[in-house]
Amino acid sequence: MPKIRSHRGTQKRFRLSGTGKLLRRGAFQSHMLEGKSAKRKRGYAKMYQVTPGEARQVRRDAPKLVH
């Protein structure tokens, strides 16, 4: 039986919080930033919790996900 391979892209995009919840980066922060207010850009910089339905898929793709 072959080893289970973690999806490398998933491991790079998600991380665990101290309490074990999955976190993701906010969207809309990569380009066209001149037209966005500083307040908006600060909001995009936060880490967001992954929804329970998506968390199941992320954990399946990267079972060895660590900090």
C-alpha positions as CSV (number, residue, x, y, z in Angstrom):
1,M,0.0,0.0,0.0
2,P,1.5,3.4,-1.0
3,K,2.0,6.2,1.4
4,I,-0.7,8.9,1.7
5,R,0.6,12.1,0.1
6,S,-0.4,15.5,1.4
7,H,-1.5,18.0,-1.2
8,R,1.4,20.5,-1.1
9,G,-0.6,23.5,-2.3
10,T,-3.1,22.9,0.5
11,Q,-0.3,22.7,3.1
12,K,1.1,26.0,1.9
13,R,-2.3,27.9,2.0
14,F,-3.7,26.8,5.4
15,R,-2.4,26.6,8.9
16,L,-3.8,25.7,12.3
17,S,-4.6,28.0,15.1
18,G,-3.5,27.3,18.7
19,T,-6.8,25.6,19.4
20,G,-6.7,23.5,16.2
21,K,-9.0,25.5,13.9
22,L,-8.0,25.8,10.3
23,L,-7.1,29.3,9.1
24,R,-6.8,30.8,5.7
25,R,-5.6,34.1,4.2
26,G,-8.1,36.8,3.2
27,A,-8.8,37.4,-0.4
28,F,-8.5,40.6,-2.5
29,Q,-5.1,41.7,-1.2
30,S,-2.8,40.8,-4.1
31,H,-3.3,43.6,-6.7
32,M,-5.2,46.8,-7.6
33,L,-4.5,48.1,-4.1
34,E,-4.3,51.9,-5.0
35,G,-8.1,52.2,-5.2
36,K,-8.7,50.5,-1.9
37,S,-8.7,52.4,1.4
38,A,-6.2,51.6,4.1
39,K,-9.0,50.3,6.4
40,R,-10.1,47.9,3.7
41,K,-6.6,46.6,3.1
42,R,-6.1,46.1,6.8
43,G,-9.2,44.0,6.9
44,Y,-7.9,41.8,4.0
45,A,-4.6,41.1,5.9
46,K,-6.4,39.1,8.7
47,M,-6.5,35.4,8.9
48,Y,-10.0,33.9,8.6
49,Q,-11.4,30.6,9.9
50,V,-12.2,28.0,7.3
51,T,-15.9,27.0,7.2
52,P,-16.8,23.5,8.6
53,G,-17.7,22.2,5.1
54,E,-14.5,23.3,3.6
55,A,-12.4,22.3,6.6
56,R,-13.3,18.6,6.0
57,Q,-11.9,18.8,2.5
58,V,-8.7,20.6,3.6
59,R,-8.1,18.1,6.3
60,R,-8.5,15.3,3.8
61,D,-6.0,16.9,1.4
62,A,-3.4,17.6,4.1
63,P,-3.8,15.2,7.0
64,K,-0.4,16.1,8.4
65,L,-1.1,19.8,8.5
66,V,0.9,21.4,11.4
67,H,1.8,24.9,12.4
